[in-house]
Amino acid sequence: MDRAEAQNNNTPESGRGAPLTLAVTGGKGGVGKTQVALNLALVLARQGYRTLLLDGDVELANVNVMLGLYPGVTLEHVVLGERTLDEVVVPVAENLDLLPGASGVPNCLELRDSARDAFLQQLMGLEQQYDRVIIDTAAGLSSTSLHMVAASHLTAVVLTPDPTSLTDAFSLLKVLERKGYRRTPSVIVNMAQGATQAQAIYRRFAAAVSRYIGMQTHYLGAIWRDETIAQSITTQRPVAMMAPEDPSCRQFWTLADMLSVRWSQGVPSANGFSRYWARLLVRRDEKRRDAAAQQQRRSRGELNQWIKDFRQVLSGAGDDSLARYRAITGVLEVLGEQVNEDTVEALQTGLAAMAWEDASPAVRHSAAAHFQQLAHYVKPPAGTSPEEAKALRGPAADDSGGGSLDRLLDSIREEREQDGNPGSLRYLRNSAGS
């Protein structure tokens, strides 16, 4: 089915206003994944589809090498705000553009909200200019590669006759299945000796995947081992640029036809490359908000439990004025380690909320006198800084607000020996009048 037929029939491969996306991936390097992605993108472009090739393996940048292109900027420069997308996109051939450094997209998640939204809008606008998007992912199980697979309508896993290629591809599908991937991946057997070997390799791989992972796969096609394809890397001229009748080039035309058939049969819904990252960002922000709310609830629960325990300590102290004094002053000492407006406001609120109406007039007069003395102690002299005020008070001032702890404890013990009554309030009254 060609492009005109797809549009006239309004089939799923017409894109429905968004490009169809294919992720070409592999469990290990050296399986020819980039070569397959590049030649397949070139054929789709020659068939008349506006095609965007995303180089998702920025570390190796094999697409650039195979084309003899060495762009000085990548998508990461757009993320950093140093370039626009139009400056980064590299024209390769008619109907085919290259976006290098696509693996830099996850970095946009850490940008401030306005820059992040602007970048995703740019990426979405660029994506909508194309009919097909081919993503050459990095090999292996990196999180970025897995995200690119999840963002695509279809995934093609590239295998070779090498046994390690099969085991690594098996591990890749196993990880995808555990992460919730429920689509049917296609398989391309590369570097096969012929159709018989390619199909035998696929059957063995598909059986193992079905039995041990519970996932069904789809055979998309095979590429034979070809010296012309190997030489194309050295000449930096992909075989898909040759005449369609050339045997090496024809293999990729056949593969593109098989891909069109697969797309015409209907593809699972997917967000597309840019929308996927936008939705991923929303989910990540929601998780962070939920985690923050859960932490806040946990902190409130711990605080409520602490208040409950403190109340039990005071209740358990009974008439033991010394124990009550130690508990209360211990809390105040912790608060005093960092005196700021919030601490002062909390103390003011707490003192105002005390049940003063239940206290005796003598206690209330004593407290008022102490608060006045405390105000005189806290307020620095006019025209001095806090540091200067502290120096002016001197060490003797530390005892001016009611005496030291030792004096208080001695007073309590003395008065309890005399009449059994708590001595702390009497001591405070005496100190206030001194």
C-alpha positions as CSV (number, residue, x, y, z in Angstrom):
1,M,0.0,0.0,0.0
2,D,1.5,3.4,-1.0
3,R,1.0,6.7,0.7
4,A,-1.9,7.9,-1.5
5,E,-3.8,4.7,-0.9
6,A,-3.3,5.0,2.9
7,Q,-4.7,8.5,2.9
8,N,-7.6,7.7,0.6
9,N,-8.6,4.7,2.6
10,N,-8.2,6.6,5.9
11,T,-6.4,3.5,7.4
12,P,-4.4,3.7,10.6
13,E,-1.2,4.2,8.6
14,S,-2.4,7.5,7.4
15,G,-1.3,8.8,10.8
16,R,-4.7,10.4,11.9
17,G,-2.9,13.8,12.2
18,A,0.1,12.4,13.9
19,P,3.1,10.4,12.5
20,L,3.4,6.7,12.9
21,T,6.4,5.9,15.0
22,L,8.7,2.9,14.8
23,A,11.4,2.2,17.4
24,V,14.3,0.1,16.1
25,T,16.1,-1.5,19.0
26,G,18.2,-4.4,20.0
27,G,19.4,-6.2,23.2
28,K,23.1,-5.6,22.4
29,G,25.4,-3.5,20.1
30,G,26.8,-4.8,16.9
31,V,23.5,-6.3,15.5
32,G,23.2,-3.7,12.7
33,K,20.3,-1.8,14.4
34,T,21.4,1.6,13.2
35,Q,22.0,0.4,9.7
36,V,18.4,-1.1,9.6
37,A,16.9,2.1,10.9
38,L,18.8,4.4,8.5
39,N,18.1,2.4,5.4
40,L,14.5,1.8,6.3
41,A,14.0,5.6,6.8
42,L,15.6,6.3,3.4
43,V,13.2,3.9,1.7
44,L,10.2,5.4,3.4
45,A,11.4,8.8,2.3
46,R,11.8,7.6,-1.3
47,Q,8.3,6.2,-1.2
48,G,7.1,9.7,-0.6
49,Y,6.6,9.8,3.2
50,R,8.0,12.8,5.1
51,T,10.3,10.9,7.5
52,L,12.1,12.0,10.6
53,L,15.0,9.8,11.9
54,L,15.7,10.3,15.6
55,D,19.2,9.3,16.6
56,G,18.6,8.0,20.1
57,D,22.2,6.8,20.7
58,V,24.0,10.1,21.2
59,E,27.1,8.4,22.7
60,L,27.9,6.4,19.5
61,A,26.3,8.6,16.9
62,N,26.4,5.9,14.3
63,V,23.8,7.5,12.1
64,N,26.1,10.5,11.6
65,V,29.0,8.3,10.7
66,M,27.1,6.3,8.2
67,L,25.9,9.4,6.4
68,G,29.2,11.4,6.7
69,L,27.4,14.1,8.7
70,Y,28.9,15.6,11.8
71,P,26.4,18.2,13.2
72,G,27.8,20.6,15.8
73,V,24.6,20.8,17.7
74,T,22.1,18.2,19.0
75,L,18.7,18.1,20.6
76,E,20.4,18.6,24.0
77,H,21.3,22.2,22.9
78,V,17.6,22.8,22.4
79,V,16.9,21.5,25.8
80,L,19.5,23.9,27.2
81,G,17.9,26.8,25.3
82,E,21.1,27.4,23.2
83,R,19.5,26.4,19.8
84,T,16.0,26.1,18.2
85,L,14.8,22.8,16.7
86,D,15.0,24.2,13.2
87,E,18.7,24.8,13.8
88,V,19.3,21.3,15.0
89,V,17.4,19.3,12.3
90,V,19.7,18.0,9.6
91,P,18.4,17.4,6.1
92,V,19.6,14.1,4.8
93,A,17.7,13.5,1.5
94,E,14.5,14.4,0.0
95,N,11.7,13.8,2.5
96,L,14.2,12.7,5.2
97,D,15.5,14.7,8.1
98,L,17.8,13.7,11.0
99,L,17.3,14.9,14.6
100,P,20.6,14.0,16.3
101,G,20.9,13.5,20.1
102,A,17.3,12.5,20.7
103,S,18.5,10.8,23.9
104,G,18.8,14.3,25.4
105,V,15.0,14.5,25.7
106,P,14.9,13.2,29.3
107,N,17.0,16.1,30.4
108,C,14.0,18.4,29.6
109,L,12.2,16.9,32.6
110,E,14.6,18.7,34.9
111,L,14.0,22.2,33.3
112,R,11.9,24.8,35.0
113,D,8.2,24.6,34.0
114,S,8.1,27.4,31.4
115,A,11.2,26.2,29.5
116,R,10.1,22.6,29.7
117,D,6.7,23.3,28.3
118,A,8.2,25.5,25.5
119,F,10.6,22.7,24.5
120,L,7.8,20.0,24.4
121,Q,5.6,22.3,22.3
122,Q,8.5,22.8,19.9
123,L,9.1,19.0,19.7
124,M,5.4,18.4,19.1
125,G,5.2,21.0,16.4
126,L,8.2,19.4,14.6
127,E,6.8,15.9,14.9
128,Q,3.5,16.9,13.3
129,Q,5.4,17.9,10.1
130,Y,6.1,14.3,9.3
131,D,4.3,11.1,8.3
132,R,6.8,8.6,9.8
133,V,9.2,8.8,12.7
134,I,11.9,6.2,12.9
135,I,13.8,6.0,16.3
136,D,17.2,4.4,16.4
137,T,17.4,3.6,20.1
138,A,20.6,2.9,22.0
139,A,21.3,-0.8,22.4
140,G,20.6,-2.5,25.7
141,L,18.3,-1.8,28.7
142,S,18.9,1.9,29.4
143,S,15.9,3.8,30.7
144,T,15.9,6.2,27.8
145,S,15.8,3.3,25.3
146,L,12.9,1.7,27.1
147,H,11.0,5.0,27.2
148,M,11.5,5.4,23.4
149,V,10.1,1.9,22.8
150,A,7.1,2.8,25.0
151,A,6.6,6.0,23.0
152,S,6.3,4.2,19.7
153,H,3.4,2.7,17.9
154,L,5.5,-0.3,16.8
155,T,8.9,-1.7,17.9
156,A,11.3,-3.8,15.8
157,V,13.8,-5.8,17.6
158,V,16.9,-6.6,15.5
159,L,18.5,-10.1,15.9
160,T,21.5,-11.8,14.3
161,P,22.5,-15.5,14.2
162,D,24.9,-14.8,17.1
163,P,23.5,-16.7,20.2
164,T,24.3,-13.7,22.5
165,S,22.1,-11.5,20.3
166,L,19.2,-13.8,21.0
167,T,19.7,-13.9,24.7
168,D,20.2,-10.2,25.0
169,A,17.0,-9.5,22.9
170,F,15.2,-12.0,25.1
171,S,16.3,-10.0,28.2
172,L,15.1,-6.8,26.6
173,L,11.6,-8.2,26.0
174,K,11.5,-9.6,29.5
175,V,12.2,-6.2,31.0
176,L,9.6,-4.6,28.8
177,E,7.0,-7.1,29.8
178,R,7.8,-6.6,33.5
179,K,7.4,-2.8,33.0
180,G,3.9,-3.3,31.5
181,Y,4.6,-3.3,27.7
182,R,1.6,-5.1,26.2
183,R,2.1,-4.6,22.4
184,T,3.4,-7.1,19.9
185,P,7.0,-6.4,19.0
186,S,8.2,-7.2,15.5
187,V,11.4,-9.0,14.9
188,I,14.0,-8.4,12.1
189,V,16.7,-11.0,11.6
190,N,19.9,-9.3,10.3
191,M,23.0,-10.8,8.8
192,A,21.3,-14.1,8.0
193,Q,22.7,-16.5,5.4
194,G,19.3,-16.9,3.8
195,A,15.6,-17.2,4.3
196,T,15.8,-20.7,5.8
197,Q,18.3,-19.6,8.5
198,A,16.4,-16.4,9.2
199,Q,13.1,-18.1,9.8
200,A,14.7,-20.8,11.9
201,I,16.3,-18.3,14.1
202,Y,13.0,-16.4,14.5
203,R,11.0,-19.5,15.3
204,R,13.4,-20.5,18.0
205,F,13.4,-17.0,19.5
206,A,9.6,-16.6,19.3
207,A,9.0,-19.9,21.0
208,A,11.3,-19.0,23.9
209,V,9.6,-15.6,24.3
210,S,6.1,-17.1,24.2
211,R,6.9,-19.9,26.6
212,Y,9.0,-18.0,29.2
213,I,7.7,-14.4,28.9
214,G,4.2,-15.0,27.7
215,M,4.6,-12.4,24.9
216,Q,3.7,-12.9,21.2
217,T,6.0,-11.5,18.5
218,H,5.7,-10.7,14.8
219,Y,8.1,-11.6,12.0
220,L,8.7,-8.5,10.0
221,G,11.5,-9.8,7.7
222,A,15.2,-10.4,7.3
223,I,18.3,-8.8,5.8
224,W,20.9,-11.2,4.3
225,R,24.6,-11.0,5.0
226,D,25.8,-8.8,2.2
227,E,29.3,-7.5,1.4
228,T,27.8,-4.4,-0.3
229,I,26.0,-3.4,3.0
230,A,29.2,-3.9,4.9
231,Q,31.1,-1.6,2.5
232,S,28.4,1.0,2.6
233,I,29.6,1.9,6.1
234,T,33.1,2.7,4.8
235,T,31.8,4.6,1.8
236,Q,29.3,6.4,3.9
237,R,26.6,5.8,1.3
238,P,23.7,3.6,2.6
239,V,22.5,0.9,0.2
240,A,19.0,2.4,0.3
241,M,20.4,5.3,-1.9
242,M,21.0,2.8,-4.7
243,A,18.6,1.9,-7.4
244,P,15.6,0.0,-6.0
245,E,16.5,-2.9,-8.4
246,D,19.8,-3.4,-6.7
247,P,19.7,-6.6,-4.7
248,S,21.1,-5.0,-1.5
249,C,18.7,-2.1,-1.7
250,R,15.8,-4.3,-2.6
251,Q,15.9,-6.0,0.8
252,F,15.0,-2.7,2.6
253,W,12.2,-2.0,0.1
254,T,10.8,-5.4,0.9
255,L,11.1,-4.6,4.6
256,A,9.4,-1.2,4.1
257,D,6.6,-3.0,2.3
258,M,6.2,-5.4,5.2
259,L,6.1,-2.5,7.6
260,S,3.4,-0.8,5.6
261,V,1.3,-4.0,5.7
262,R,1.8,-4.2,9.4
263,W,0.7,-0.6,9.8
264,S,-2.3,-1.1,7.5
265,Q,-3.6,-3.9,9.8
266,G,-4.0,-1.4,12.5
267,V,-1.5,-0.3,15.2
268,P,-2.1,0.1,19.0
269,S,-2.7,3.6,20.1
270,A,0.4,5.4,21.3
271,N,1.1,8.9,22.4
272,G,3.8,9.5,19.9
273,F,7.3,10.7,20.7
274,S,6.6,14.3,22.0
275,R,3.2,13.5,23.6
276,Y,4.7,10.5,25.4
277,W,7.3,12.7,27.1
278,A,4.6,15.2,28.0
279,R,2.4,12.6,29.6
280,L,5.4,11.1,31.3
281,L,6.2,14.5,32.8
282,V,2.6,14.8,34.1
283,R,2.8,11.4,35.7
284,R,6.2,12.2,37.3
285,D,4.9,15.4,38.7
286,E,1.8,13.7,40.1
287,K,4.0,11.0,41.8
288,R,6.2,13.7,43.3
289,R,3.1,15.6,44.7
290,D,1.7,12.3,46.1
291,A,5.0,11.5,47.7
292,A,5.2,15.0,49.2
293,A,1.7,14.8,50.5
294,Q,2.4,11.4,52.0
295,Q,5.5,12.7,53.7
296,Q,3.6,15.6,55.0
297,R,0.9,13.2,56.4
298,R,3.7,11.1,58.0
299,S,5.3,14.2,59.5
300,R,2.0,15.3,60.9
301,G,1.4,11.9,62.4
302,E,4.8,11.8,64.0
303,L,4.3,15.3,65.4
304,N,0.9,14.4,66.8
305,Q,2.4,11.4,68.5
306,W,5.2,13.5,69.9
307,I,2.7,15.9,71.4
308,K,0.8,13.0,72.9
309,D,3.9,11.6,74.4
310,F,4.9,15.0,75.8
311,R,1.5,15.4,77.4
312,Q,1.9,12.0,79.0
313,V,5.3,13.0,80.4
314,L,3.9,16.1,82.0
315,S,0.9,14.2,83.4
316,G,3.2,11.5,84.8
317,A,5.3,14.1,86.5
318,G,2.4,14.9,88.8
319,D,3.6,17.2,91.7
320,D,7.3,16.7,90.8
321,S,8.1,20.3,89.9
322,L,11.7,19.4,89.0
323,A,10.6,16.8,86.3
324,R,8.1,19.2,84.8
325,Y,10.7,22.0,84.8
326,R,13.2,19.8,83.0
327,A,10.6,18.7,80.4
328,I,9.4,22.2,79.6
329,T,12.9,23.8,79.6
330,G,14.2,21.0,77.4
331,V,11.6,21.8,74.7
332,L,12.3,25.5,75.0
333,E,16.0,24.9,74.7
334,V,15.4,23.0,71.4
335,L,13.3,25.9,70.1
336,G,15.9,28.4,71.2
337,E,18.6,26.7,69.0
338,Q,17.2,28.7,66.0
339,V,15.4,31.9,66.9
340,N,13.5,33.4,64.0
341,E,10.1,34.9,63.3
342,D,8.3,31.5,63.0
343,T,9.7,30.5,66.4
344,V,8.7,33.7,68.1
345,E,5.2,33.6,66.6
346,A,4.8,30.0,67.7
347,L,5.8,30.9,71.3
348,Q,3.5,33.9,71.3
349,T,0.6,31.8,70.1
350,G,1.4,29.0,72.6
351,L,1.6,31.4,75.5
352,A,-1.6,33.2,74.5
353,A,-3.4,29.8,74.3
354,M,-2.5,28.8,77.9
355,A,-5.4,28.6,80.4
356,W,-4.6,31.8,82.2
357,E,-8.2,32.2,83.5
358,D,-7.6,29.1,85.6
359,A,-4.5,30.4,87.2
360,S,-4.5,32.2,90.5
361,P,-4.0,36.0,90.6
362,A,-0.6,35.6,92.2
363,V,0.6,33.4,89.4
364,R,-0.8,35.7,86.7
365,H,0.9,38.7,88.3
366,S,4.2,36.8,88.6
367,A,4.0,35.7,84.9
368,A,3.2,39.3,83.8
369,A,6.2,40.6,85.7
370,H,8.5,38.0,84.2
371,F,7.2,38.7,80.7
372,Q,8.0,42.3,81.1
373,Q,11.5,41.5,82.3
374,L,11.9,39.1,79.4
375,A,10.8,41.8,77.0
376,H,13.5,44.1,78.5
377,Y,16.1,41.3,78.1
378,V,15.1,40.4,74.5
379,K,14.9,43.9,73.1
380,P,18.4,45.2,72.1
381,P,19.5,48.7,73.1
382,A,18.5,51.4,70.6
383,G,21.0,51.9,67.7
384,T,22.8,48.6,68.3
385,S,23.0,45.4,66.3
386,P,22.1,42.0,67.8
387,E,25.7,41.2,68.0
388,E,26.5,44.5,69.8
389,A,23.6,44.0,72.1
390,K,24.8,40.6,73.1
391,A,28.3,42.0,73.8
392,L,26.8,44.8,75.9
393,R,24.7,42.5,78.0
394,G,27.8,40.6,79.0
395,P,28.0,37.3,80.8
396,A,26.3,38.7,84.0
397,A,23.1,39.3,82.0
398,D,22.6,35.6,81.5
399,D,21.5,35.3,85.2
400,S,19.3,38.4,85.2
401,G,16.2,36.7,83.9
402,G,15.4,34.6,86.9
403,G,18.7,33.0,87.9
404,S,20.6,30.0,86.9
405,L,19.3,26.4,86.9
406,D,21.4,25.6,89.9
407,R,19.8,28.4,91.9
408,L,16.4,27.3,90.9
409,L,17.0,23.6,91.8
410,D,18.4,24.7,95.2
411,S,15.4,26.8,95.9
412,I,13.0,24.0,95.0
413,R,14.8,21.5,97.3
414,E,14.9,24.0,100.2
415,E,11.2,24.9,100.1
416,R,10.1,21.3,99.7
417,E,12.1,20.4,102.8
418,Q,10.4,23.2,104.7
419,D,6.8,22.8,103.8
420,G,6.4,20.2,101.1
421,N,5.1,22.8,98.6
422,P,6.6,23.3,95.1
423,G,9.1,26.1,95.3
424,S,9.4,27.0,91.6
425,L,6.6,29.6,91.6
426,R,7.7,31.2,94.8
427,Y,11.2,31.4,93.4
428,L,9.9,33.0,90.2
429,R,7.9,35.5,92.2
430,N,10.9,36.4,94.4
431,S,13.1,36.7,91.3
432,A,10.6,39.0,89.6
433,G,10.5,41.3,92.6
434,S,14.3,41.5,92.9
